[in-house]
Amino acid sequence: MSEQFQPNVVAFLCNWCSYAGADLAGTSRIKYPHNLNVIRVMCSGRVNPLFVINALQQGADGVLVSGCHPGDCHYMEGNFYARRRFSLMNELLEYVGVEPGRFNMSWVSASEGAKWKDVVAGVVEKAKEAGPFDQFRRNKINW
Amino acid sequence: MNNKPKIGVYVCHCGVNISKMVDIEAVTEFASHLPNVKVVRNYSYMCSDPGQLLMREDIKNEGLNRVVVASCSPRMHENTFRKTLAAGGLNPYYLEMANIREQCSWVHEDREDATGKAKKIVSAAVAKVRLLEALYESEVEVEPATLIIGAGIAGIQAALDIANAGFKVYLVEKTPSVGGKMSQLDKTFPTLDCSACILTPKMVDVAVHPNIELMTYSKVEDISGYVGNFQVKVRKKARYVDMEKCTSCGACAEECRLAGRVPSEFNENMGNRSAIYLPFPQAVPAKYTVDPERCLFLTRGKCGKSPKCVDACLAGAINFEQQDEIAEFKVGTVIVATGYDVFDAAKKPEYGYTEYENVITGLELERLVSASGPTGGDILIGKGENAFVPKEVAFIKCVGSRDKSVGNEYCSRVCCMYTAKLAHLVEEKLPDANVRIYYMDVRAFGKGFEEFYDRVRREGVRYIRGNPSEIFKRGEKLVVKVEDTLTATPLEDEVDLVVLAVGLEPRKDAREIIDLLRLSQSSDKFYLEAHPKLAPVDTATDGVFLAGCAQGPKDIPDTVAQAKGAASSALVLLSSGKVKIGAQISFVNEATCRGCGYCVDICPYGAIELVEINRMGNIISVARVNDALCKGCGACVAGCLSGSIQQKSFMDRQILPQIAVLGVMR
């Protein structure tokens, strides 16, 4: 690589906390790396583990799932489901040989714009360290 | 899908908010090559009238059936543009927003990177919008009643407004009396109105209003349901006094074996009460309550031969057999008016609050100057024979406010003015006293505040700029160690009384309401409003509103104004009688559902049940969603093994193309 590797991270954000927190980072004009793109879902509990695999297959170098803080879920329990599913998922990914650091979870509330910046910076940095991911790659946009 | 997608993409400049960091022309050109895109336009303000007109005309003239708006967050303007689509004759759910402002132009510094990211965001939106389906909102009836939690001035005002509009109010208060913190105040700034005089009539009004059901000494235990249809469960704690029979004569309290031995909460523990008590003379309801934690009979099972209060009560109102009661009812809206806690001055040990009896808080001084207080309105420091009248009085401002060392970065907004008011009251009651106020800044921002601040200074109160570092004892005097930062002079000021202008904090039990209503907290830990400017009384939970200091520190005029705002927001729902409920809910493909019931277990709202259907002659069970109960979180979708349950607008087949686009595009 001649230039520094620019990773591509796909993030799934819940509408009520993390997406709102990311919006607040914007309203507060807090700067963070551009390498992360967001898919909005209503709740982190909506994120199917297959979405993560799918993102890695489609070319993402890292994936983030972010929801409300445990206990603060807008839908009462959704982030608990997410937490349970993705702690299992983490083990599965490690088992199939995906470097730790490619898959991340975080809890960012609607008032934590500054935390969102730290999360993005951290996730992008980890993906950078892990390098390009092509183990699962299928290189075609499935319109 | 009804027909082939014809997509219109509208890229907004947002003045320069987006165009400064994102090359709008490049994004426009790029979007025109995306699949199924028929029209791409950019405009300075898409949300403006002419911007919306562009869309409506294209829908008509170009036959668009899907729209992508690349502008701000959907949390900002999704509703605006949904209405535009509807006005153009298109189903409002054929809209996808590409957030290229909050999550792109405002957070990046390199124009090329930001433009590249904007292209990705627009592509993902196009990928999704092609697969969106028309959705239809349904309406539910709104139960014409409101629950108000907390009966301080905020809860009282909101209750009166809603009740006067003709709707039922359940007003629930944790303590034995309504009135809240305002009832503890002597005078109110800047007009020096007597607090009790302006509050008491309203307290009485809520108690006698035919539309208000007042539940004091009660606690909301459970709230379930959704906007328009909340089920509420309230525990009315046993007072051990029959409310019907009690005449509030006070004989019981006089005879109580613990008379004068239980610290009075109302007097900030400076005066004493009995174990059976009326919190304060103007309490509403004027009914006595037995303190179950102090009463000898309730804690030890024995109080002499028989409890003296029982013998003293001629009305026969005292009943130690009384049990807690549970009240259950339905409401359409909820107002949270739970107020605040005063900052605990013990967290600033350098001020010696727990060490020296002549270091007191503002609220304690408030009780001392009040005619209904423990000293009958005399400023007497200390107890019994040692009590003395102070001559040198120092106030310290910003105790527990604007102080990162105790975790409170915010300004409590009332301390500057209550300090000025208390300084005035001290000067009035003790003309010989010398009063000085140590301050960091003076914030006299409200109506009449600056004028009052000026008046207090002219009355001889000295303002000294400096934040004291320490208070210690020297002989009989307290020494305030401080640097006057305007003259750069270190001072050791000897005084008789130090008053700490303690700030306002979120209630220690704030968590209880969060768990009941799924509220969020802002970084200062007060309850978070839906939008800091445009929805300051709403919350993220539909039908739930905030009033008063529960949302953040405020003075009485602001609290009353916000309470009226919350009442008006609740009344919008109550008086229209109907509310639209989300269309983006789950649905089941009964042809592939295998009836495992995982989704039934997952759903936090009990919105899914298994029903039996006849599938080609076989009776099998499948999941079915109750549309009115589904809140649209999608947790069931992620748990379904066969992909048979899907969430409208967030279906797997709508999200996967977004992932594909974001994954492949570098």
Contacts between the chains, C-beta under 8 A, distances in Angstrom:
chain1	res1	chain2	res2	distance
A	6	B	666	7.5
A	8	B	662	7.6
A	8	B	663	7.0
A	8	B	665	7.9
A	8	B	666	6.0
A	10	B	659	6.2
A	10	B	662	5.0
A	10	B	663	6.2
A	15	B	75	7.4
A	16	B	520	7.5
A	16	B	540	5.5
A	17	B	520	7.0
A	19	B	73	7.8
A	19	B	75	7.0
A	20	B	75	6.2
A	22	B	102	7.0
A	22	B	103	5.5
A	23	B	73	4.6
A	23	B	75	5.8
A	23	B	76	7.8
A	23	B	99	7.7
A	23	B	102	4.2
A	23	B	103	6.9
A	25	B	102	7.7
A	25	B	107	6.0
A	26	B	73	7.5
A	26	B	101	6.6
A	26	B	102	3.1
A	26	B	103	5.7
A	26	B	104	8.0
A	26	B	106	4.0
A	26	B	107	5.2
A	27	B	102	6.3
A	27	B	106	7.1
A	29	B	106	5.5
A	29	B	107	7.4
A	30	B	107	6.4
A	31	B	107	5.8
A	31	B	108	6.8
A	31	B	109	5.5
A	32	B	107	5.6
A	32	B	108	7.9
A	34	B	104	7.9
A	34	B	108	4.9
A	34	B	110	7.1
A	34	B	113	4.2
A	34	B	114	6.4
A	34	B	116	7.4
A	34	B	117	4.9
A	37	B	117	6.9
A	37	B	120	5.6
A	37	B	121	6.7
A	37	B	124	7.1
A	37	B	662	4.5
A	38	B	99	7.4
A	38	B	103	5.9
A	39	B	124	7.1
A	39	B	655	6.5
A	39	B	658	5.1
A	39	B	659	6.7
A	39	B	662	7.0
A	40	B	74	7.0
A	40	B	99	8.0
A	41	B	634	6.4
A	41	B	650	5.8
A	41	B	655	7.3
A	42	B	584	7.0
A	42	B	632	5.7
A	42	B	633	5.6
A	42	B	634	5.6
A	42	B	647	7.5
A	42	B	650	6.4
A	43	B	633	4.0
A	43	B	634	5.8
A	43	B	635	6.2
A	45	B	602	8.0
A	45	B	633	5.7
A	45	B	634	6.6
A	45	B	635	3.5
A	45	B	638	6.2
A	46	B	633	6.5
A	46	B	634	3.1
A	46	B	635	6.5
A	46	B	637	6.0
A	46	B	638	5.6
A	46	B	647	6.6
A	46	B	650	6.1
A	47	B	638	6.1
A	48	B	637	7.0
A	48	B	638	4.4
A	48	B	652	6.7
A	49	B	638	7.5
A	51	B	655	6.7
A	51	B	656	7.6
A	51	B	659	6.1
A	54	B	656	6.2
A	54	B	659	5.2
A	54	B	660	7.7
A	54	B	663	7.8
A	55	B	659	5.0
A	55	B	662	7.5
A	55	B	663	5.4
A	56	B	663	7.9
A	57	B	663	7.5
A	58	B	659	5.8
A	58	B	660	4.9
A	58	B	662	7.7
A	58	B	663	2.8
A	58	B	664	5.7
A	59	B	663	4.0
A	59	B	664	4.9
A	59	B	666	7.7
A	60	B	659	7.9
A	60	B	662	7.2
A	60	B	663	4.7
A	68	B	520	7.7
A	71	B	515	7.6
A	72	B	514	7.0
A	72	B	518	7.7
A	72	B	520	6.3
A	73	B	518	7.3
A	74	B	518	5.6
A	74	B	540	6.1
A	74	B	541	7.5
A	74	B	633	7.6
A	75	B	518	7.7
A	75	B	604	5.8
A	75	B	605	8.0
A	75	B	631	6.0
A	75	B	633	3.7
A	75	B	635	6.8
A	76	B	518	6.4
A	76	B	604	4.3
A	76	B	605	8.0
A	77	B	604	4.5
A	77	B	635	7.3
A	78	B	604	7.2
A	78	B	633	4.9
A	78	B	634	7.9
A	78	B	635	4.8
A	81	B	602	6.5
A	81	B	635	5.2
A	81	B	638	7.1
A	81	B	639	7.0
A	85	B	638	7.0
A	109	B	520	6.1
A	109	B	521	7.4
A	110	B	520	5.4
A	110	B	528	6.1
A	110	B	540	7.4
A	111	B	520	7.2
A	111	B	521	7.1
A	111	B	522	4.5
A	111	B	523	4.7
A	111	B	528	6.1
A	112	B	523	7.1
A	117	B	107	7.9
A	139	B	664	6.9
A	140	B	664	7.3
A	141	B	660	5.4
A	141	B	661	6.1
A	141	B	664	4.9
A	141	B	665	7.9
A	142	B	656	7.4
A	142	B	657	6.8
A	142	B	660	4.7
A	143	B	35	5.6
A	143	B	127	6.8
A	143	B	657	6.6
A	143	B	660	7.7
